[in-house]
């Protein structure tokens, strides 16, 4: 788990027959998981599998060459090395009228206004209270008017209006988003427009 920032100008347009360019160097089985554009004035929200969220200014992430590996995330935020990152998102303005919608592997869903996460301590805060034996699967941005699709490992899926999930406070656990059969678990969540 490493992060780096590289100026967009490092990636120039190529003509036909261009060879491409390395965007990051991976070590062993590592691979690039999140790639996005952000301003150095933006924040990065980092969510872990145990429901914690951390916030870091983009300018605090070390700049690296397009082919470099980056710096370990555990050195950027006070993150335990046994924790796994599940979502990373850039945020410019915490007063935006959007929601963070979270889903756990056991099918719990929670929708909270982005403004609830404005004051995140250096050592992180709880984004969602996770039951024992469960873990956070993903966090997505929603606008309150979309439809949500949750898919499970055994090939089941449920689609419903986002408005069916009421907004909750930051310390809430969430509600049942999908009823799972024995041994099944959620693998994906996404928002779709009507």
C-alpha positions as CSV (number, residue, x, y, z in Angstrom):
1,X,0.0,0.0,0.0
2,X,1.9,3.0,-1.3
3,X,0.9,6.4,-2.6
4,X,2.5,9.1,-4.7
5,X,1.5,12.2,-6.7
6,X,2.8,13.0,-10.1
7,X,2.0,16.2,-12.1
8,X,-0.4,15.5,-15.0
9,X,2.2,17.2,-17.3
10,X,4.4,14.2,-16.8
11,X,2.0,12.3,-19.1
12,X,2.1,13.8,-22.5
13,X,-0.1,12.9,-25.5
14,X,1.4,10.3,-27.8
15,X,0.9,9.8,-31.5
16,X,0.2,6.6,-33.3
17,X,2.6,3.9,-32.5
18,X,3.6,5.4,-29.2
19,X,5.2,3.0,-26.7
20,X,3.3,4.3,-23.7
21,X,4.8,5.2,-20.3
22,X,5.1,3.6,-16.9
23,X,2.7,5.1,-14.5
24,X,4.0,3.3,-11.4
25,X,6.5,0.6,-10.6
26,X,5.0,-2.4,-8.8
27,X,6.8,-4.8,-6.5
28,X,6.0,-8.5,-6.6
29,X,2.3,-9.1,-6.7
30,X,1.5,-5.4,-6.2
31,X,-0.7,-3.5,-8.6
32,X,-2.2,0.0,-9.1
33,X,-5.6,0.1,-7.4
34,X,-6.7,3.8,-7.4
35,X,-5.8,6.5,-9.9
36,X,-7.4,9.9,-10.0
37,X,-6.7,13.6,-10.6
38,X,-6.7,16.0,-7.7
39,X,-5.5,19.4,-6.7
40,X,-2.8,19.8,-4.1
41,X,-5.5,21.8,-2.1
42,X,-7.8,18.7,-2.0
43,X,-8.0,16.1,0.7
44,X,-7.7,12.3,0.3
45,X,-10.1,10.3,2.5
46,X,-8.7,6.8,3.2
47,X,-11.1,4.1,4.4
48,X,-9.9,0.8,6.0
49,X,-11.6,-2.6,6.3
50,X,-12.4,-2.0,10.0
51,X,-14.5,1.1,9.2
52,X,-11.9,3.8,10.0
53,X,-11.4,6.8,7.9
54,X,-8.3,9.0,7.7
55,X,-7.8,12.4,6.0
56,X,-4.6,13.7,4.4
57,X,-3.9,16.8,2.3
58,X,-2.8,15.9,-1.2
59,X,0.2,18.1,-1.0
60,X,1.4,16.0,2.0
61,X,1.8,13.0,-0.3
62,X,5.4,12.9,-1.7
63,X,5.8,13.7,-5.3
64,X,7.4,11.0,-7.4
65,X,8.6,10.3,-10.9
66,X,6.0,8.6,-13.1
67,X,8.0,5.3,-12.8
68,X,8.6,5.4,-9.0
69,X,6.8,3.3,-6.4
70,X,5.6,5.9,-4.0
71,X,5.6,6.0,-0.2
72,X,3.9,3.5,2.1
73,X,0.5,4.8,3.3
74,X,1.3,3.6,6.8
75,X,4.0,6.3,6.9
76,X,1.5,9.0,5.7
77,X,-1.3,8.4,8.2
78,X,-1.5,6.6,11.5
79,X,-2.7,3.4,10.0
80,X,-2.1,-0.1,11.5
81,X,0.0,-2.3,9.2
82,X,-2.6,-5.1,9.5
83,X,-5.4,-2.9,8.2
84,X,-6.4,-3.1,4.5
85,X,-7.4,-0.1,2.4
86,X,-10.8,-0.5,0.8
87,X,-11.5,3.0,-0.6
88,X,-9.7,6.2,-1.3
89,X,-11.4,9.4,-2.6
90,X,-10.4,12.9,-3.2
91,X,-12.5,15.6,-1.6
92,X,-12.2,19.4,-2.2
93,X,-15.2,20.7,-0.3
94,X,-16.8,18.9,2.7
95,X,-19.9,21.1,2.4
96,X,-20.9,19.5,-0.9
97,X,-24.5,18.1,-1.0
98,X,-23.3,14.5,-1.4
99,X,-23.4,11.3,0.6
100,X,-20.8,8.6,1.4
101,X,-22.6,5.3,1.0
102,X,-20.8,2.3,2.7
103,X,-21.5,-1.4,2.3
104,X,-20.0,-4.2,4.4
105,X,-19.3,-7.8,3.2
106,X,-22.2,-9.0,5.3
107,X,-24.7,-6.7,3.5
108,X,-25.0,-3.8,5.9
109,X,-25.4,-0.4,4.2
110,X,-25.0,3.1,5.6
111,X,-25.5,6.5,3.9
112,X,-24.0,9.6,5.6
113,X,-23.6,13.2,4.5
114,X,-20.0,14.1,3.5
115,X,-20.1,17.0,5.9
116,X,-20.2,14.6,8.9
117,X,-16.6,13.7,8.1
118,X,-15.2,17.3,8.0
119,X,-13.2,17.0,11.2
120,X,-11.1,13.9,11.1
121,X,-8.4,13.5,13.7
122,X,-4.8,12.5,12.8
123,X,-5.3,9.0,14.1
124,X,-8.6,8.6,12.1
125,X,-12.3,8.3,13.2
126,X,-14.9,5.6,12.9
127,X,-16.8,6.0,9.6
128,X,-19.1,3.1,10.3
129,X,-19.4,0.7,13.3
130,X,-18.6,-2.8,12.0
131,X,-20.0,-5.9,13.6
132,X,-17.6,-8.6,14.7
133,X,-16.7,-10.9,11.8
134,X,-17.7,-8.3,9.2
135,X,-15.6,-5.7,7.3
136,X,-16.1,-2.7,5.1
137,X,-16.3,-3.6,1.5
138,X,-16.4,-0.2,-0.3
139,X,-17.4,3.4,0.0
140,X,-19.0,5.3,-2.9
141,X,-20.2,8.9,-3.5
142,X,-23.9,9.3,-4.1
143,X,-26.2,12.2,-4.6
144,X,-29.4,10.9,-2.9
145,X,-31.2,10.4,-6.3
146,X,-29.4,7.3,-7.7
147,X,-30.1,3.6,-7.6
148,X,-27.7,1.3,-5.8
149,X,-26.7,-2.2,-6.9
150,X,-25.2,-4.6,-4.5
151,X,-23.8,-7.9,-5.9
152,X,-22.8,-11.0,-3.9
153,X,-20.1,-13.7,-4.4
154,X,-22.7,-16.4,-5.3
155,X,-24.1,-14.2,-8.2
156,X,-27.1,-12.6,-6.5
157,X,-27.8,-8.9,-6.8
158,X,-30.2,-6.4,-5.5
159,X,-31.1,-3.0,-7.0
160,X,-33.0,-0.3,-5.1
161,X,-33.5,3.5,-4.9
162,X,-30.9,5.3,-2.8
163,X,-33.8,7.2,-1.2
164,X,-34.8,3.9,0.5
165,X,-31.8,4.2,2.7
166,X,-32.2,7.1,5.1
167,X,-29.2,9.3,5.9
168,X,-27.6,8.4,9.3
169,X,-25.1,10.0,11.6
170,X,-21.4,9.2,11.5
171,X,-21.5,6.8,14.5
172,X,-24.4,4.7,13.2
173,X,-24.0,1.0,12.3
174,X,-26.2,1.0,9.2
175,X,-29.1,-1.1,8.1
176,X,-29.6,-4.4,6.2
177,X,-29.0,-3.8,2.5
178,X,-29.2,-7.3,1.2
179,X,-30.3,-10.6,2.8
180,X,-27.5,-13.1,2.2
181,X,-27.8,-16.9,2.0
182,X,-25.5,-19.0,4.2
183,X,-21.9,-18.7,3.1
184,X,-22.5,-15.8,0.7
185,X,-21.0,-12.3,1.0
186,X,-21.1,-9.0,-0.8
187,X,-18.4,-8.4,-3.4
188,X,-19.4,-5.1,-5.1
189,X,-21.6,-2.0,-4.8
190,X,-22.1,0.7,-7.3
191,X,-24.5,3.6,-8.0
192,X,-26.4,3.8,-11.3
193,X,-28.4,6.6,-12.7
194,X,-32.1,6.1,-13.3
